[in-house]
């Protein structure tokens, strides 16, 4: 994954003003956290493909995968349950907020991590 400021700004605008949100560079991208728990990230692949990653949780995975342009996160050939990639082109501002809402419905249930 590669850092992409345009995609990061889109994610920032979608979570703008939300309490408990922080950012951290990791995995070659910027990841966004709610109270220390990963919510998602934005990245651009070497191929030029931009995408968002959302932590939707295992219980929301089936719903997430029914949405357009969503696919399960794959880490080294191994599917990562509860995480989905969504192509940047499938995320207009309203759709991006809906994806973040789905991720928040899971991440908000997790205990806050100490700072």
C-alpha positions in Angstrom: 0.0 0.0 0.0 1.1 3.6 -0.6 0.3 6.8 1.0 -2.2 9.0 -0.9 -3.1 12.4 0.5 -6.2 12.9 -1.7 -7.8 9.6 -0.4 -6.7 10.5 3.2 -8.4 13.9 2.9 -11.6 12.2 1.7 -11.6 10.0 4.7 -10.7 12.9 7.0 -13.7 15.0 5.7 -16.0 12.0 6.2 -15.0 11.7 9.9 -14.5 15.4 10.4 -15.2 16.6 13.9 -16.0 13.1 15.3 -14.7 12.7 18.8 -12.0 10.1 19.5 -10.7 10.0 15.9 -6.9 9.8 15.5 -4.5 8.9 12.6 -1.4 6.8 12.4 0.8 5.9 9.5 1.1 2.2 9.2 1.2 -0.5 6.5 2.4 2.2 4.0 -0.9 4.2 4.5 -2.7 6.4 7.0 -5.0 4.5 9.2 -7.8 6.1 11.1 -8.7 5.0 14.7 -11.6 5.5 17.0 -10.5 5.5 20.7 -7.4 3.6 19.6 -9.2 0.9 17.6 -8.7 0.8 13.8 -11.7 2.1 11.9 -10.2 2.0 8.4 -7.6 3.5 6.0 -7.0 4.9 2.6 -4.3 3.8 0.2 -3.2 3.6 -3.4 -1.6 0.4 -4.8 1.4 0.4 -7.1 -1.0 -0.3 -10.0 -2.6 3.1 -9.3 -5.7 1.6 -7.8 -7.1 3.6 -4.9 -9.1 2.0 -2.2 -10.4 2.3 1.3 -10.2 -0.3 4.0 -13.0 -0.6 6.5 -13.1 -2.6 9.7 -16.7 -3.8 9.7 -16.4 -6.7 12.1 -17.3 -10.4 11.4 -21.0 -9.8 12.1 -21.3 -7.1 9.5 -19.1 -8.8 6.9 -21.9 -10.4 4.9 -23.8 -7.1 4.7 -20.6 -5.3 3.6 -19.8 -7.8 0.8 -23.3 -7.3 -0.7 -22.5 -3.7 -1.3 -21.0 -2.6 -4.7 -17.2 -2.8 -5.2 -16.6 -4.5 -1.8 -14.2 -7.4 -1.3 -12.7 -9.1 1.6 -9.3 -8.0 2.7 -6.5 -10.4 1.7 -3.3 -10.4 3.7 -0.6 -12.6 2.0 -3.2 -14.9 0.4 -5.2 -15.2 3.6 -8.6 -13.6 4.0 -8.9 -11.3 6.9 -12.4 -11.6 8.3 -14.1 -8.4 9.3 -12.1 -6.2 7.0 -13.2 -5.1 3.5 -11.7 -3.1 0.7 -13.8 -0.8 -1.4 -12.6 0.8 -4.6 -12.3 4.6 -4.4 -14.5 5.1 -7.4 -17.4 3.4 -5.5 -17.2 5.9 -2.7 -18.7 9.3 -3.4 -18.9 11.4 -0.2 -22.3 10.0 0.9 -21.3 6.4 0.2 -18.0 6.9 2.1 -20.0 8.2 5.1 -22.2 5.1 4.9 -19.2 2.8 4.9 -17.7 4.6 7.9 -21.0 4.3 9.6 -21.0 0.5 9.1 -17.4 0.4 10.4 -18.4 2.6 13.4 -21.3 0.2 14.3 -18.6 -2.4 15.0 -15.6 -0.3 16.2 -17.7 1.7 18.7 -18.5 -1.5 20.5 -14.8 -2.2 21.3 -13.2 -1.0 24.5 -11.1 2.2 24.2 -7.4 1.5 24.2 -5.2 3.4 26.6 -3.3 6.3 25.2 
